[in-house]
């Protein structure tokens, strides 16, 4: 459960950073999204974190609930 907290904190920070980055990015949106996706993939591989679509969906719902 502690590992999920780290992942949640990372993804929350990544979402905030991504939002700011997209607003001020000099690149096209598709290029920026690909960069963000690659960065997240590299982080997950580096820390040996494996998430499936259901885990990511649940995490996003938790983050949305926490932000309300």
N, CA, C and O of each residue as an XYZ file, in Angstrom:
272
protein
N       0.821     -1.189      0.000
C       0.000      0.000      0.000
C       0.865      1.253      0.000
O       0.496      2.266     -0.595
N       2.021      1.186      0.670
C       2.911      2.339      0.710
C       3.419      2.673     -0.692
O       3.563      3.843     -1.046
N       3.690      1.634     -1.488
C       4.158      1.848     -2.853
C       3.128      2.568     -3.694
O       3.476      3.394     -4.538
N       1.847      2.256     -3.467
C       0.787      2.923     -4.203
C       0.739      4.403     -3.836
O       0.409      5.237     -4.680
N       1.067      4.741     -2.582
C       1.120      6.145     -2.176
C       2.195      6.902     -2.926
O       1.998      8.049     -3.327
N       3.345      6.249     -3.114
C       4.422      6.875     -3.880
C       4.016      7.078     -5.332
O       4.289      8.117     -5.932
N       3.363      6.072     -5.880
C       2.912      6.168     -7.268
C       1.875      7.273     -7.395
O       1.900      8.051     -8.349
N       0.959      7.340     -6.425
C      -0.052      8.388     -6.438
C       0.561      9.775     -6.353
O       0.144     10.696     -7.056
N       1.553      9.913     -5.485
C       2.230     11.207     -5.354
C       2.958     11.562     -6.646
O       2.925     12.707     -7.099
N       3.619     10.557     -7.235
C       4.319     10.813     -8.493
C       3.347     11.210     -9.592
O       3.568     12.198    -10.293
N       2.265     10.439     -9.748
C       1.318     10.736    -10.818
C       0.622     12.071    -10.590
O       0.344     12.794    -11.546
N       0.336     12.406     -9.331
C      -0.246     13.720     -9.046
C       0.695     14.844     -9.451
O       0.278     15.831    -10.058
N       1.969     14.683     -9.108
C       2.968     15.671     -9.509
C       3.152     15.698    -11.017
O       3.323     16.759    -11.617
N       3.116     14.519    -11.619
C       3.266     14.445    -13.078
C       2.098     15.136    -13.775
O       2.289     15.833    -14.771
N       0.895     14.943    -13.252
C      -0.271     15.598    -13.851
C      -0.187     17.115    -13.722
O      -0.486     17.842    -14.669
N       0.218     17.585    -12.556
C       0.358     19.030    -12.365
C       1.455     19.584    -13.272
O       1.280     20.623    -13.909
N       2.578     18.887    -13.322
C       3.671     19.324    -14.193
C       3.285     19.291    -15.652
O       3.646     20.177    -16.426
N       2.543     18.254    -16.023
C       2.104     18.132    -17.415
C       1.169     19.279    -17.790
O       1.274     19.850    -18.875
N       0.261     19.607    -16.884
C      -0.675     20.697    -17.163
C       0.061     22.019    -17.352
O      -0.231     22.772    -18.281
N       0.996     22.289    -16.488
C       1.790     23.523    -16.619
C       2.632     23.480    -17.885
O       2.724     24.466    -18.618
N       3.240     22.336    -18.132
C       4.077     22.181    -19.325
C       3.300     22.376    -20.608
O       3.792     23.000    -21.549
N       2.097     21.850    -20.651
C       1.282     21.985    -21.859
C       0.899     23.443    -22.084
O       0.836     23.909    -23.222
N       0.643     24.160    -20.993
C       0.254     25.569    -21.126
C       1.391     26.439    -21.657
O       1.145     27.412    -22.370
N       2.618     26.099    -21.318
C       3.744     26.947    -21.714
C       4.684     26.265    -22.712
O       5.769     26.774    -22.991
N       4.273     25.129    -23.243
C       5.140     24.345    -24.122
C       5.305     25.011    -25.490
O       4.337     25.501    -26.072
N       6.541     25.024    -25.995
C       6.768     25.566    -27.322
C       6.465     24.540    -28.420
O       6.337     24.909    -29.587
N       6.350     23.260    -28.058
C       6.089     22.210    -29.040
C       4.596     22.028    -29.261
O       3.767     22.522    -28.496
N       4.275     21.297    -30.338
C       2.891     20.935    -30.591
C       2.419     20.009    -29.483
O       3.228     19.355    -28.826
N       1.115     19.955    -29.275
C       0.547     19.121    -28.231
C       0.904     17.652    -28.373
O       1.182     16.984    -27.378
N       0.900     17.140    -29.602
C       1.211     15.722    -29.814
C       2.648     15.407    -29.415
O       2.916     14.341    -28.860
N       3.562     16.311    -29.689
C       4.967     16.110    -29.321
C       5.109     16.162    -27.794
O       5.818     15.350    -27.200
N       4.435     17.114    -27.179
C       4.492     17.253    -25.717
C       3.906     16.030    -25.030
O       4.485     15.525    -24.068
N       2.765     15.545    -25.511
C       2.149     14.353    -24.917
C       3.065     13.141    -25.041
O       3.154     12.333    -24.117
N       3.739     13.011    -26.169
C       4.666     11.888    -26.345
C       5.843     11.991    -25.375
O       6.274     10.982    -24.818
N       6.359     13.192    -25.171
C       7.449     13.390    -24.210
C       7.011     13.012    -22.798
O       7.747     12.341    -22.074
N       5.807     13.443    -22.409
C       5.283     13.127    -21.081
C       5.107     11.623    -20.931
O       5.495     11.045    -19.915
N       4.530     11.001    -21.928
C       4.320      9.556    -21.895
C       5.644      8.807    -21.763
O       5.747      7.857    -20.988
N       6.645      9.229    -22.510
C       7.955      8.581    -22.438
C       8.590      8.758    -21.059
O       9.202      7.829    -20.531
N       8.445      9.940    -20.482
C       9.012     10.204    -19.163
C       8.359      9.327    -18.102
O       9.045      8.764    -17.249
N       7.033      9.210    -18.155
C       6.323      8.360    -17.196
C       6.730      6.901    -17.381
O       6.960      6.195    -16.400
N       6.822      6.443    -18.633
C       7.235      5.062    -18.901
C       8.637      4.782    -18.364
O       8.883      3.730    -17.774
N       9.556      5.728    -18.569
C      10.928      5.559    -18.070
C      10.945      5.481    -16.541
O      11.664      4.661    -15.969
N      10.159      6.328    -15.883
C      10.097      6.316    -14.419
C       9.586      4.972    -13.920
O      10.166      4.387    -13.005
N       8.501      4.479    -14.517
C       7.923      3.212    -14.088
C       8.903      2.063    -14.290
O       9.024      1.192    -13.429
N       9.601      2.056    -15.418
C      10.583      1.000    -15.674
C      11.761      1.102    -14.709
O      12.238      0.086    -14.202
N      12.228      2.312    -14.455
C      13.372      2.513    -13.568
C      13.081      2.011    -12.163
O      13.960      1.450    -11.508
N      11.854      2.209    -11.699
C      11.475      1.827    -10.343
C      10.732      0.490    -10.302
O      10.170      0.111     -9.275
N      10.740     -0.215    -11.430
C      10.130     -1.546    -11.531
C       8.686     -1.547    -11.035
O       8.280     -2.410    -10.258
N       7.925     -0.567    -11.500
C       6.510     -0.454    -11.145
C       5.693     -0.918    -12.338
O       5.856     -0.426    -13.454
N       4.813     -1.872    -12.081
C       3.967     -2.397    -13.145
C       2.518     -2.081    -12.809
O       2.009     -2.486    -11.764
N       1.870     -1.366    -13.691
C       0.468     -1.008    -13.509
C      -0.327     -1.478    -14.715
O       0.129     -1.368    -15.853
N      -1.521     -2.003    -14.458
C      -2.407     -2.320    -15.568
C      -3.439     -1.204    -15.694
O      -3.472     -0.286    -14.874
N      -4.277     -1.285    -16.716
C      -5.250     -0.214    -16.955
C      -6.191     -0.023    -15.769
O      -6.541      1.109    -15.435
N      -6.603     -1.114    -15.132
C      -7.515     -1.003    -13.990
C      -6.849     -0.261    -12.835
O      -7.474      0.590    -12.203
N      -5.561     -0.584    -12.550
C      -4.845      0.112    -11.477
C      -4.746      1.601    -11.771
O      -4.947      2.427    -10.881
N      -4.437      1.943    -13.010
C      -4.314      3.353    -13.383
C      -5.673      4.046    -13.270
O      -5.762      5.168    -12.772
N      -6.728      3.376    -13.733
C      -8.072      3.940    -13.630
C      -8.470      4.179    -12.189
O      -9.018      5.227    -11.850
N      -8.189      3.193    -11.334
C      -8.498      3.352     -9.909
C      -7.711      4.498     -9.298
O      -8.241      5.273     -8.502
N      -6.447      4.602     -9.673
C      -5.602      5.665     -9.141
C      -6.109      7.042     -9.578
O      -6.130      7.981     -8.783
N      -6.511      7.155    -10.824
C      -7.036      8.425    -11.330
C      -8.319      8.804    -10.583
O      -8.519      9.965    -10.228
N      -9.183      7.812    -10.350
C     -10.409      8.080     -9.585
C     -10.081      8.549     -8.173
O     -10.705      9.479     -7.662
N      -9.103      7.906     -7.545
C      -8.692      8.317     -6.192
C      -8.163      9.740     -6.188
O      -8.471     10.518     -5.285
N      -7.368     10.083     -7.196
C      -6.825     11.438     -7.282
C      -7.934     12.459     -7.518
O      -7.909     13.553     -6.955
N      -8.903     12.097     -8.349
C     -10.026     13.005     -8.590
C     -10.837     13.217     -7.313
O     -11.242     14.337     -7.000
N     -11.067     12.129     -6.584
C     -11.809     12.239     -5.319
C     -11.055     13.100     -4.311
O     -11.658     13.899     -3.593
N      -9.754     12.937     -4.262
C      -8.938     13.691     -3.305
C      -8.899     15.177     -3.658
O      -8.763     16.025     -2.777
N      -9.017     15.487     -4.942
C      -8.925     16.891     -5.352
C     -10.236     17.647     -5.151
O     -10.260     18.877     -5.211
N     -11.314     16.925     -4.917
C     -12.627     17.592     -4.762
C     -12.858     18.128     -3.391
O     -13.912     18.707     -3.125
